[in-house]
């Protein structure tokens, strides 16, 4: 058992909506100070998990603790920041007014702190909330989640609707939270969004946690699509049989293939010729599912095995 | 005032201002017509009203003495329109407390604040009580001034008793919509239940009183406890009003317990 209390500890956590499975038998421990990426396609159970942790919905079976307390204990929620996946802001009140209310309800947040975050994210808080664009609503959501400097941040699809510059600023904010020793749980359906800041990722599919991995280990398993263009036609046999290279297609001066894990062998083989163009598509989660996890007969990997993998 | 109550009042603000203006304007307009009626009692007196069907008069509160001050106020307005307007305003607030923000998704963030669920329901209701109180108080003052001006001759305490009655009636229906909304999260269902209970109840205590098969239903009709004591004539019917307040408290308790038990936004 850990000396430190886990920030989230779930045991057999299960939620059924009527007969529809939302989440089944989730065993998960998130440790203090880590950034945990929670990955899965839409409707796989990410939001269900988050809403169970926050006591928005109640488990059918199993149990979960947050910061050592039952989620039903309202006081513990003052130490948590939450960005909902579908943040709803409406009405003619200004965002600044709504943020003051949320701050007061959580025990008070200095106005300077709100202004500082608004400046960082370039959010205009003087606009009536019903008139905010999707991206600006998301910024208001981020401000309210971060503003009271919670010990634990739960961010459901935090980067949706943000332009790339703001995404970078957001990732910097997450890194600062980690540097403070605070904890983050962030969900996404795209690995690329979380891999640069996460220490570990959990992959959930059809309501079951199929794996928990260190990000570095997951990247090794990721499938990458690579396209190489040379200044002259290349002999196909120069690329055949390279470790990790699959679906190889050599057509004149171009080579396309997919790669499991490290691209080292391919790069060394290509280096014998003159490369004029290289395209490496970011590995996406769906391809990891299709290749790595779809091979498993039983998708329900016990948590201990998954974590030691 | 707690942050949530203050925020709830901000949420309700526009609704409250609108209803206050509407109800007050309607009342002062109606009261100002009294001078022309009292000046011509032969035109509007019993003989003139005799030509209306009895059932219609029942619906409008008898219309027995429309040329007297209390009779004029009781007929039509304090009998039907003012209670109905208060109930409509109260149901709007009752829905805005839980069901409306739940359907729009705003409640998702509210329930994750460090506020226990039961307290959340009670605070949303407390803000609605304050709001309805403001509507009742302002409309009372406006009517009292207009009534004094028109020489309607209803003492202020009787008028206050009437406004207290519609306020309590409003609270009951506010708590009713809140309870259905808190238990199910569905605004349309809450409005439906309140609407059927209000309109059906009104029919029972007016038209239904001559039908023995349904006359007993008056005991579960909130309207009955407002109309029964004839507050504009006799002042505060304390017992009747306590029944309304007690029923509201029971509903509120139900709302808090129901909301504490269930999943939000599914």
Interface residues (C-beta under 8 A of the other chain):
Chain A: X17 X51 X54 X55 X56 X57 X58 X74 X75 X76 X77 X78 X80 X82 X84 X86 X87 X88 X89 X90 X91 X92 X93 X97 X101 X102 X104 X105 X106 X107 X144
Chain B: X3 X4 X6 X7 X10 X11 X14 X104 X105 X106 X108 X109 X111 X112 X113 X114 X115 X116 X117 X119 X261 X262 X263 X264 X265 X266
